Amino acid sequence: MAVVKPFRGLRPPANLAAEIACLPYDVMNSEEAAVMAKGKEKSLLHITKAEIDLPEGTDVHSEEVYQKAFENFNLWQKKGWLAEDKERYFYIYAQTMEGRTQYGIVGAAAVNDYLSGKIKKHELTRPDKEEDRMTHVRANNANIEPVFYTYPAVEEIDKIVEKIVKDEKPEYDFVAEDGIGHHFWVVWDRKTNERIEKLFAEKVPYMYVADGHHRTAAAARVGKEKKEKNPAHRGDESYNYFMTVIFPDDQLKIFDYNRVVKDLNGMTPEQFLEKLKESFDISEKGSEIHRPARLHNFGMYLDGKWYSLTAKEGTYSDDDPIGVLDVTILSEQVLQPLLDIQDLRRSKRIDFIGGIRGLGELKKRVDSGEMKVAFALYPVSMKQLITIADTGNIMPPKTTWFEPKLRSGLVIHKLD
């Protein structure tokens, strides 16, 4: 069963939470981070994207960046912008987007659970991104940002969360500049903390990485390193755990993750459409945006027109957890054989657009001349994600897009 424990969170005073909180490090580049942090001296971006405080053009993986993050982290604590709770607590972190609220438990997951497979993943990690986050964790000796997990919903945990949210005033409660509401409670009662820990141990056999595969892998590897370097290791040290926000699976929504391609691999639009007819039933929609209404149906924007593409029988396998995915169908029937895009991770001819930006963004990228064709996909379901993780399979790159994103800076987990 899953090990999830309360911890002594390092967090901002209530009046500074909104100013310190920021989007995760990996949803922006350095230039965007600098703009977001402009005029916000307390923003956690000065720690998670510390290159913004160094000369323009500084290598984001240089020692100077990690050292600057460490300096800023210490400074934030000295100034009282971050202060450690005196006791170990769970926390509740809720997010509201477009009238829908999801409620997560913030706790410390076990390194051993990740290494043993009790924490299941559905994506591969890139060694360079993993090493970057490992270095950041080592430099600060802390999990500065949480990872985003899900678990099979447990009714009693839901009821505990519901009662706290109903009866107690949140520590933090603000709407960020993107319109997302963020609400945060401390679980003050000791018996309630003990009960939550016990319920995870008794009722939750596995947890699943929803978002944050690189942060998870990095945190687990640093914990393992610290264990191996400590001759007096006991097993209860903080480095044996890392911070996560864990949401019940029935509260999460996965958005579509769409594709745009720079060229048609030497074909004209007419030739490309003819090739597509071998694997898809095609219907022209004109200027009307076509949003896929079900699995195996795609929207395509090409040469100023939208099309509906429906995969023909035999082009997919509903009995194969990977073969049934629309990202697999698109890759095997279109991207690889027709457009010669063989490696989604490395090809410079394809880009990916999260569904939160809307299908209008696909049209915009094509109409600008930057891209030649766009594909809109039906979103993956939570059931599909869990099935893939349970069967030990790995999703193709850029398959799931979760919104809203967790804000960093509401609470931090120190490793000592």
N, C-alpha and C positions, 0 to 999 in steps of 0.2 A: 504494500500500500504506500501511498505518497507521504513523504515527510515534508510538512510545511510548518514553520515555527514563527512565533512573534520575535521581534528584534528591537533593539534600541535605535530608533530612527533618528537621523540627523536631518533637521528640517527647519524651514524659515518661520519667523513669527508671522502671525495671521495677517498683519498689515503689509507684509512684504511678499507674500506668496505669489500674487498675480504678477508682480514685477520680476521675480526670480524665475518663475516657471517658463519653460521654453519647449519648442518642438524637439523631437529626437535628433541626434547629430546626423543621422543618415538620410534625412528627407530634404537636405539642402546642401548646396556647395558653400565654399568659404565666402564668396562674394555675397550670396543671399544671406548668410549668417551675419555678416558685417552690417548689412542693411537692417536686419531684424533687431540687432543689438544696439543700433545707433541711438544715443541718448538714454540708454538703459544700462547704467553702470553696474546694476546688481543682477542682470540677466545671467542665468547659468550657462549661456552660450560662451561666456568668457572662460568657462572651464571645459565644456564639452567640445567647443570649437576654438580653442585658445589661439589659433593662428590669427584670429581677427585682431589680436592685441600686438602682433608682430609686423614687421615690414611686409608690404604687399609682395607676393611672389615667394614667401617662405614656404619651403617644402612642408606639407601638412604632416608628414611622417618623420620629421626631423626631431632630434632630441630637444631642441629649443622649444618646440610646441608642447611636448609632454611636460617639460620643466615649467613652462609658463602655466599650464593647467594646474600643476601641483602648487605653484606659488599662489595662484588665484584661489584655489580651494582652501588653502591655509588662511588667506586673507579674509575670505568670506566668513570663516569661523571666528577669527580674531575680532572682526567687526560686529559679530553677533547676528549676521545675516543668515547664518545656519547654526543651530544649537541642538545638542543631543538630548533626547528624552532620557529620563533617569531610570525608567523601567522598560521592560520588553513588552511591546504591544503589537497586535495586528492593527491594520488600518483599513478603512473602506474608502475606495476611490471610485466615484461615479462620474460618468460623462453623459452630457445631453447634446444630441444633435438632431435637428429637425423634429423636435418633439419626442424623440425616443431616448430613454435613459438606460444605460447598462451599468451594473454594480459589480465591482471586483474587490476581492480580498487582497491586500498588500501583505506579503509575508516573505519569509526566507525559505527558499527551496534548497534541497540537499544536493551537493555536488555528486555524491554517490548515486543518487537517483538518476542523474543525467548519464553518468558513466555506465550504469547498469541497464539503462533503457527504460526505466520507469517514467522518465520524461521523454516523450516521443517527439521526433522531428519529422518534417515532411519535405525539407529542402536541404540541398547540399550547401556547404559553406566554402567561401574562397579563402585560401590560406593567407593572402595579403590583408584582407579585411579582418580576419580573425586575429592576426598578429598585431594589427593596429589597436584593436580594442583590448587585447591582452596587455600591451604596453601602457595603455591609458589606465587600466585597472591597477597594474603594478605601480605606476607613478603616483597615483593618488591613494593607494591602499584602500580602495573603496569601490563599490558598485555605484557609480554616480547616477546611472540611468537604469530604470527597471526593464525587465523583459515582459512580454505580453503572452500569457498562457491561457488555456482554457481547460475545463474539466467537465465530466458528465455531471449535470446539475444534481445537487443534493437538497432535498426539500428542507431539512432542518437548518442547513447553512443559509438557504434563502430566507427562512423565517427569522433567523438571528439578525441578518443584515437588514431586513425589513423593519424589525423592531427598533434597531439603533437609529436608522434613518428617520423613522417616524418620531421617536421620543427625544432625540438629542440634536442640538444645534451643530452644524458642521464647523470644523476648525477653519476650513477654507471654503469659499463659495464665490466664484467669479466666472464671468464670461470673457473668454480670450478674444483677441482681435479678429479671429476667423469665425466668431460666432458660436464656438463650442463652449458649453457650460462645463465647469469642473467643480466637483463637490467632494470634500475630503473629511472623514471622521476618524478620530482615534478611538479604538476599542479600549476604554479605560478599565472596565471591570475585569479583575483577574480571572474569575471563574469563567467568564465568557471567552476570554483568550484560551483558557485551558480546554474549553469545550470545542472551540473551532479547531484547535490542533488535533484533538482526539477524533473529531468527525472526519478530517482528512485522512488520518491514519486508519480509520475503520471503514470509510465509505468510498474513498477515491483510490482506485487501483493504479490509475495512470493519470498523468497530466500531459498536455500537448502544447508544443510551441506554436503559437499563432503567428507572432511577429517578434523578431529578435533572435534569429538563429545564430548570428555571429556574436552577439553579446552573450548569449547563453554558453556557446562553446568557449569563448574567451574566459568567462567567469569560472567555468568548471575547470579549465586548464590551469588557471592561476591558483585556484583552491587546491588542486592536486599538487602543484609545484610547492606550495607552502607546507602542505602535509609532509612531502618528501624531504624538505629542508629542515623540518622541526623534529629533532631527536626525542623531544618530550611530548610529542603529539598525543592528545587524549581523545579527540573526536568531537568535542563540544565547542571548539574554537569557532569564532565568527567566520573564518575563512573557509570553513566546511559548508557554507551556505551562501546563496546569492539572492538578490532581491528580485521579486517578480510580482506582477499584478495578475491575479487569476480570476477569470470570468467564467460563470456557468455557460455551457455551450448553447443553451437555448436563448441567450440574450445577445449573442453576437451576430453581426451581419458582415458577410464577405461581399465586397464590390467586384465588379468586372475589372479585368486587367487586359487592356486592349493593345493592339499592335499597329504600327505604321512602318511602311517600307519605302526606301528611297527610290527604287527603280523596279522595272518589270523584267529584269534579266534579259534585256534585248528584245522583248516582245512588244507589239503594239497593244493597246487596250483591247482591241477586237480579238487578237490572237490569244491574249490571256483569258478572256471570257470563254472562248471556244475550248481552251484546255480545261477550265474549271468545270465545264459541263460534264466531263467524264466522271467527276466525283460528287457533283452537287446539282440539285434542282435549283434553278436560278429564276428569280422574278425581279424585274426592274421596278424601283420605287420612285424614280425621278428625284426631285429635290426634297422629298419627305424623308427625314431621318428614320432609318430602320433600326430599332432596338430589338435585339433577339428576345423572343418571348419564351423560349424553352431550350433545353439542351439540344445540341447538334444543329441549331439554327444560328446563323451568323449574319451580321450586318457588314456590308462592304461599301466603301466610298471610293469611286474610281472615275476619273475624267468628268467630274462635276455631277455625278449621279450616284444615288444610293441603290443598293441591290440587297435582296434577301437570298442567302445561300443556305440550303438545307442539305446536310450530308446524306448521301444515298446509303441504303442498306448495304452492308459488307465493307464499308469504309471505316468501321469502328467495331469494338467488341464491348458489349454491355457487361460481359462476365469478367473483364479485365479492369481492375481499379485505375490503372493508368491509361489503358486503351480507350476507355469510355470518356475521358476528359476531352473537352473541346479544344484545349490548347494542344493536345496530342494529335487530334484530327487535323487541325490547321497546319501543324508542323509536318505531318506525314503525307498530307494530301496536297499542300500548297507551298509552304515555305521551303521545304527541302527539294521536292522533285521539280517544281516549276520555277521558283525564285532563287534556288541554289543558296539558301541560307541554312547551313548545316549545323552551326553552333550558335545558339541564342545568346550564350554568355559572352562571346567574343566578336561576333559580327558587328561591323560598323554600319551596316546597311539597314538595320532594324532598330526601332526604338519602342518603348513601352509607356503607356499612359494609363494611370489609375482612373477607375471609373468615377471617382469623386469629381473629376474635372469635366465630366459630361461628354457626350458624343460630339457636341459642337467643336470640341478641341481637335477631334480627328479630322473633321472637315477643314478646320482652320489650317492644320499642318499640311494637308494636301493642297488646298487652294493657294497657299503661299508659294508653292513650287518646291518647298523643302522636301516633301514626300510625294510619292506617286500613288500609293494605294493605302487604305486603312481598313482594318478589320475590327469589328465590335464583337465581343464574346459574351455569352451568357455566364454569369458568375458561378464559381464553384460553390457547392453547399458545404455546411459544417459536417454533414454526414459523410460526404466524399473525403474531406480532409482527414477525418478521424479514421475512416476505413483504410485510407492509404497509409497513415501512420501505423495503424494496428497491424497491417500486413507487411510492414517493413519496407514499403516502397517509398520512392522519392518522387515528388512532383517535378515536372519540367520547370525551368526557370520562369520567374515572373508569372505565377499562376494565381496567387491570392493577393488581394489588396484589402486591408482592414482599415476602417474608419469608425470613429475618430481615432487619431493617434494619441498615445499617452503623452502627457506633458511631463517633462523631466524637471526635477527640482522641488517637487512637493515633499519628497522624502528620499534620503540616501542611506545606504547600508555600508558601514565601515567594517573592514575585515579584521581589525584588532580591537 
